[in-house]
Amino acid sequence: MLLSQTQSLCPVCLRLVDASYIKDGDTVYLRKRCPEHGAFQVPAWKEEEGAPEFLRWRQGSRIPAYPKSPATPLLLGCPYDCGLCPDHAQHTCTGLIEVTMRCSLGCPVCYARAGGGDGDPSLEHIQTQLDTLLRASGPCNVQLSGGEPTERDDLPEIIRTAKARGFALVQVNTNGLRLGREKGYAAALRAAGLDSVYLQFDGVDDTVFRTLRGRPCLEEKTAALEACRKAGLGVVLVCTLARGVNDHQAGELLRFALAQGNHVRGLHFQPVSSFGRFPWDMAEAPRITLPELMLALEKQSGGLVRTSHFHAPSCEHPLCSFSAVYARAGDALEGPLGAACCSGGTDLVRGSRVLDNAETSRVSRAFTAAHWSSPQEENTSLNDAFSRFLASSGAERRFTLSAMAFQDALSVDIERVRGCCIHVVSHDGRLIPFCLHNLTSLDNVPLYRGTDRNKSDPS
């Protein structure tokens, strides 16, 4: 049964092709055909009993929010003109800057293929990237990523540089090893102005870490959590979820997160996608669709959370994520209070409602800044009345639960790409949607990362 049509890319040659969402049994597939390389399909949604229906989840229309000052012209069309180009339909909620490609782990699964590299960008270059992001997107949220950002001894100075520019949230995406090992390091990052730690945390035993990260490291990551608590840093646990590896631990990980205390602001799942470095054939990837994860969380949590609690995003495309926000009650949850993260923290009635992308972007980044920061101090970077209202409305007693399904060469949907609100600031200053920045063909040919495709002067 044909449900909807879109465009995608051939996973072999990365040419633009027509694609369709087709329902077969309880599974919705994204199907496409390249005139040179043939047909491909990938499961996109599972309509098992209790899961939201694909078409209902997608309901609602949006008013596009195009870049005020596009950085690249329309030459080849989406997805080949990123910069952002005049056709991109959503503003930046989070700008991601890769401060190094070095890493203290050699993870078998790594979207950035971290390790080695040609040297770190200079502090001056990172300052230029931050200035470019501020001009393009205003005081959005910033995530310092890599590689492993804590490999840089000047990370505190990078944080101070970002904070001085007035970004709403400054967050470090880290494996946590240095935070757990080095006494006083978390406190030094907090003193520099760090608001939030986006902590890689895939499960509750070292079997999971051996598979996904190449070695046991649960003890070090737990030590990192304690160091962040003492330093007053807000933490979001981030789990890369792979079928047959750690999908059976989703409920245990939720209970673990709640037991850590209020400094753990949320738990975020990222069902595995195939870009960067991965140990499987892309067609045989251990994929998990968003509705399967919703059902797993309900079952494994004993009903602590339910599929009915989760909301589609109002900021990005509906097929990209789900979220909910709860009130804490010790190690348990009350609520839900509404949606979280990229749903802007509001209980949206979808159906025929028209959503203004400019407004949803503003609300979403304000919600994230207020709820993912330290629960002990007010985020002084919040720069409008709505943001300050969120920060003073009991955010320290709340817990966010969310998931984001990244796109790879098999699953990429151009409609989703155009609605992306997470943008990587490339080395030459272009803003590129996260999935496109990391996307590679079946033969590991990159679409953007490490290339000079459509290179433009960010000034």
C-alpha positions in Angstrom: 0.0 0.0 0.0 1.4 3.4 -1.0 1.4 5.8 1.9 3.4 8.8 0.6 6.1 9.8 -1.8 9.3 11.7 -1.4 12.9 11.7 -2.8 16.0 9.9 -1.6 19.5 9.0 -2.8 20.9 6.0 -4.5 23.1 4.4 -1.8 25.7 3.5 -4.4 26.1 6.6 -6.5 24.3 9.2 -4.3 22.2 10.5 -7.1 18.8 11.9 -6.4 16.0 9.4 -7.0 12.2 9.1 -6.4 11.2 7.2 -3.3 8.0 6.0 -1.7 6.8 4.9 1.7 5.1 1.5 1.2 3.2 -0.5 3.8 3.7 -4.3 3.7 2.1 -6.1 6.6 2.9 -4.2 9.8 6.0 -2.6 8.3 6.4 0.6 6.4 9.4 0.6 4.0 11.2 3.4 2.2 11.6 2.1 -1.3 13.5 3.6 -4.2 15.1 2.7 -7.5 18.2 4.0 -9.2 18.2 3.6 -13.0 21.8 2.4 -12.8 22.0 0.4 -9.6 18.5 -1.0 -9.1 16.0 -1.1 -6.2 16.6 -0.7 -2.5 14.3 -0.7 0.5 14.7 -0.2 4.3 12.2 -0.5 7.2 11.2 3.0 8.3 8.3 2.3 10.7 6.7 -0.7 12.5 2.9 -0.6 13.1 2.8 -3.3 15.7 -0.1 -3.4 18.2 0.1 -0.4 20.5 2.4 1.6 18.2 1.4 4.9 16.6 0.3 4.7 13.0 2.7 6.0 10.4 0.2 8.5 8.8 -1.3 9.7 12.0 2.2 10.4 13.5 3.0 12.5 10.4 -0.2 14.6 10.5 0.0 18.4 10.5 1.5 20.9 8.1 4.3 23.4 8.6 5.2 26.9 7.6 8.8 26.7 6.4 11.4 28.9 8.0 14.0 29.7 5.4 17.5 31.1 6.1 17.5 34.8 6.5 20.9 35.0 4.8 21.5 31.9 2.8 25.2 31.0 2.6 25.2 29.0 -0.6 23.2 29.4 -3.8 20.9 26.9 -5.3 22.9 25.2 -8.1 22.3 21.5 -8.0 19.3 21.4 -5.7 18.8 19.6 -2.4 20.8 17.8 -1.0 23.9 19.1 -2.9 23.9 22.8 -2.0 24.1 22.8 1.8 25.4 25.9 3.4 22.5 26.5 4.3 20.9 27.1 0.9 17.7 29.2 0.3 15.5 26.1 0.2 16.3 24.8 3.7 13.0 24.9 5.6 14.1 25.0 9.3 16.3 27.2 11.4 19.2 25.9 13.6 18.3 24.6 17.0 21.7 23.1 17.7 25.0 24.0 15.9 27.6 21.3 16.2 31.3 22.1 16.0 33.9 19.3 15.7 36.9 20.5 17.7 39.1 17.4 17.1 39.1 14.1 15.3 41.3 12.5 17.9 39.6 10.1 20.3 40.5 8.1 23.4 38.3 5.2 22.2 38.4 3.2 18.9 34.7 2.5 18.8 33.6 -0.1 16.2 30.5 2.1 15.8 31.3 5.8 15.3 29.4 8.2 13.1 32.5 10.5 12.8 35.0 7.7 12.1 37.0 9.3 14.9 40.7 8.6 15.6 43.8 10.1 14.0 43.0 13.0 11.8 45.1 15.8 10.3 45.5 17.9 13.5 43.1 19.9 15.5 41.6 23.2 14.2 43.1 26.2 16.0 41.3 28.1 18.7 41.1 31.0 16.3 39.5 28.9 13.6 36.9 27.6 16.1 36.2 31.2 17.1 35.5 31.9 13.5 33.1 29.0 13.3 31.3 30.2 16.3 31.0 33.7 14.9 29.7 32.2 11.6 27.1 30.2 13.5 26.0 33.2 15.5 25.6 35.3 12.4 23.6 32.6 10.7 21.5 31.2 13.6 21.6 33.7 16.4 22.1 32.4 20.0 21.2 28.8 19.3 22.5 25.8 21.3 26.1 24.7 20.7 27.4 21.2 21.0 31.2 20.8 21.0 31.9 17.4 19.5 34.5 15.4 17.6 36.2 13.0 17.9 36.5 13.3 21.6 36.5 17.0 22.7 38.3 16.3 26.0 41.4 15.3 24.1 42.0 19.0 23.7 43.7 20.6 26.8 42.3 23.9 25.7 38.6 22.7 25.9 37.9 25.1 28.8 39.0 28.0 26.7 36.8 26.9 23.8 33.9 26.7 26.2 34.6 30.2 27.5 34.8 31.4 23.9 31.3 30.0 23.1 29.8 31.3 26.4 31.2 34.8 25.7 29.2 34.9 22.4 25.9 34.4 24.3 24.8 31.0 23.0 21.8 29.7 25.0 23.4 26.3 25.8 27.0 25.1 25.6 27.2 21.3 25.7 30.1 18.8 25.3 29.5 15.5 23.5 31.9 13.1 25.2 32.7 9.5 26.0 33.3 10.6 29.6 36.6 8.8 30.1 38.6 11.9 31.1 35.8 13.2 33.2 35.9 10.0 35.2 39.7 9.7 35.4 41.0 13.2 36.1 40.2 14.7 39.4 38.9 18.2 39.1 38.4 18.1 35.3 34.6 18.3 35.4 34.8 21.2 37.9 37.2 23.0 35.5 34.7 22.6 32.6 31.9 23.9 34.8 34.0 26.9 35.9 34.6 27.7 32.2 30.9 27.9 31.7 29.9 24.5 30.5 26.1 23.9 30.9 25.6 20.3 29.9 27.4 17.0 29.2 26.0 14.8 26.4 27.5 11.6 27.8 27.8 8.4 25.6 26.2 5.7 27.7 25.0 2.6 25.8 24.0 0.2 28.6 24.2 -1.1 32.1 26.9 -3.8 31.7 30.3 -4.1 30.0 29.1 -6.6 27.4 27.4 -3.7 25.6 30.4 -1.5 25.8 32.8 -4.2 24.5 30.6 -4.6 21.4 29.9 -0.9 20.6 32.9 0.8 22.1 35.6 -1.9 21.8 36.3 -2.4 25.5 34.8 -2.3 28.9 34.3 1.2 30.3 31.2 1.2 32.5 33.2 1.9 35.6 34.8 5.0 34.1 31.5 6.3 32.7 29.9 5.8 36.1 32.8 7.8 37.6 32.2 10.5 35.1 28.6 10.7 36.2 29.7 11.2 39.8 32.2 13.8 38.8 29.6 15.8 36.9 27.2 15.6 39.9 29.9 17.0 42.2 30.7 19.8 39.7 27.1 20.8 39.2 26.9 19.8 35.5 23.7 18.7 33.9 24.0 15.3 32.1 22.1 13.7 29.3 22.8 10.0 28.8 23.0 9.1 25.1 22.5 5.5 24.1 23.4 4.2 20.6 20.8 1.4 20.3 21.4 -1.7 18.1 19.1 -4.7 17.7 20.5 -7.7 19.5 23.1 -5.7 21.3 21.4 -3.5 23.8 17.8 -3.1 22.8 16.8 -5.4 25.7 18.4 -2.9 28.2 16.3 0.2 27.3 14.2 -0.1 30.4 17.1 -0.9 32.7 19.0 2.1 31.3 16.0 4.3 32.1 15.9 3.1 35.7 19.6 3.6 36.0 19.3 7.2 34.7 16.6 8.0 37.2 18.5 6.5 40.1 21.5 8.8 39.5 19.7 12.0 40.8 18.5 15.3 39.4 21.8 16.1 37.6 20.9 13.5 35.0 18.5 15.7 33.0 17.4 13.1 30.5 18.0 9.9 28.5 18.3 10.1 24.8 18.3 7.1 22.4 19.9 7.0 18.9 18.9 3.9 17.0 21.9 2.9 15.0 22.5 4.2 11.5 25.2 3.2 9.0 27.6 6.1 8.4 31.1 6.7 9.5 32.5 3.4 11.0 30.3 0.3 11.5 31.0 -3.4 11.5 28.1 -4.7 9.4 26.9 -4.6 5.8 24.6 -1.5 5.5 21.7 -3.6 4.2 22.0 -5.9 7.2 22.3 -3.2 9.9 20.7 -4.0 13.2 18.1 -1.3 12.8 15.3 -0.4 15.3 12.5 1.8 14.2 11.1 4.5 16.5 7.8 2.8 17.3 9.7 -0.4 18.2 11.7 1.5 20.7 8.6 3.1 22.1 7.0 -0.3 22.7 10.2 -1.7 24.2 10.4 1.2 26.6 6.8 0.6 27.7 7.3 -3.1 28.1 10.7 -3.0 29.8 9.8 -0.2 32.2 6.8 -2.1 33.4 4.5 0.8 32.2 6.5 3.5 33.9 6.5 5.1 30.5 3.9 4.4 27.7 3.8 4.8 24.0 0.9 7.2 24.4 3.3 9.5 26.3 5.5 10.2 23.3 5.0 13.1 20.9 6.3 13.7 17.4 8.6 16.7 17.1 7.3 20.1 16.2 10.7 21.4 15.3 12.2 18.8 13.0 10.4 16.3 10.7 7.9 14.0 12.4 9.8 10.9 11.3 13.0 12.0 12.9 12.3 11.7 16.6 9.9 11.3 19.6 10.1 12.7 23.1 8.3 13.2 26.4 9.0 15.2 29.6 8.1 13.9 33.1 8.1 15.1 36.7 10.5 13.3 38.9 9.3 11.5 42.0 12.4 10.1 43.6 13.5 7.2 41.4 10.1 7.2 39.6 8.3 9.4 37.2 5.1 11.4 37.3 3.4 12.7 34.3 3.9 12.9 31.4 3.9 16.7 31.4 4.0 17.0 27.6 6.6 16.7 24.9 10.3 17.5 25.3 13.4 18.6 23.5 12.6 19.1 19.8 8.8 19.2 20.5 9.4 22.4 22.4 8.0 21.0 25.7 4.4 21.5 24.5 1.6 19.1 24.3 0.8 19.6 20.6 -2.5 18.8 19.0 -1.5 17.8 15.5 -4.2 16.9 13.0 -4.9 19.9 10.8 -2.8 22.3 12.9 -0.3 24.4 11.0 3.1 24.8 12.8 5.3 27.8 12.2 8.9 26.4 11.9 10.5 29.7 13.1 8.5 29.6 16.3 9.0 25.9 16.9 12.7 26.3 16.5 12.8 29.1 19.0 10.7 27.2 21.6 12.6 24.0 21.1 16.1 25.5 21.7 14.8 27.4 24.7 13.3 24.3 26.2 16.5 22.3 25.7 18.7 25.0 27.2 16.4 25.2 30.3 16.0 21.5 30.8 19.4 20.1 30.0 21.5 22.5 32.0 22.6 22.0 35.6 19.7 21.7 38.0 21.5 23.8 40.6 22.0 27.1 38.8 20.0 29.3 36.5 21.3 29.4 32.9 22.2 33.0 32.6 22.6 32.7 28.8 18.8 32.5 28.3 18.0 35.7 26.5 14.3 36.1 26.3 11.3 36.1 28.6 10.0 32.7 27.4 13.4 31.1 28.0 13.6 32.6 31.5 10.1 31.4 32.3 11.0 27.8 31.3 14.1 28.0 33.5 12.0 29.1 36.5 9.2 26.6 36.1 10.5 23.6 37.9 12.9 22.4 35.2 15.2 21.0 37.9 12.6 18.4 38.8 12.0 17.3 35.3 13.3 14.4 33.2 13.3 14.2 29.4 13.1 11.0 27.5 13.7 11.1 23.8 15.0 9.4 20.7 16.3 10.5 17.3 16.5 8.3 14.2 19.4 9.5 12.0 19.4 8.9 8.3 22.0 7.0 6.3 22.3 6.3 2.6 19.6 3.7 2.6 17.1 5.6 4.8 17.7 9.2 3.7 14.5 11.2 2.9 15.0 14.6 1.3 11.8 16.0 2.9 13.3 15.1 6.4 16.7 16.6 5.4 15.1 20.0 4.5 13.4 20.1 7.9 16.6 19.3 9.9 17.5 21.7 12.8 20.8 20.1 13.9 23.5 21.6 11.7 27.3 20.9 11.7 29.5 23.9 11.1 31.9 22.6 8.5 35.6 23.5 8.4 34.9 26.1 5.7 31.9 27.6 7.6 28.9 26.1 5.9 26.0 24.8 8.0 25.2 21.2 6.9 22.4 19.0 8.3 23.9 16.4 10.6 22.8 13.4 8.6 24.1 14.8 5.3 27.4 15.8 6.9 28.0 12.2 8.0 26.3 10.3 5.1 28.4 8.0 3.0 27.6 5.6 0.2 27.7 1.8 0.4 31.4 2.1 -0.7 32.1 4.7 2.0 32.2 7.7 -0.4 31.2 10.7 1.7 28.6 13.2 0.5 30.1 16.1 2.5 32.5 15.1 5.3 36.1 15.8 4.2 35.1 17.1 0.8 35.1 20.5 -0.9 31.7 20.0 -2.4 30.1 23.4 -3.1 32.8 25.1 -0.9 31.9 28.7 -0.2 33.4 31.5 1.7 31.5 31.8 5.0 32.3 35.5 5.3 
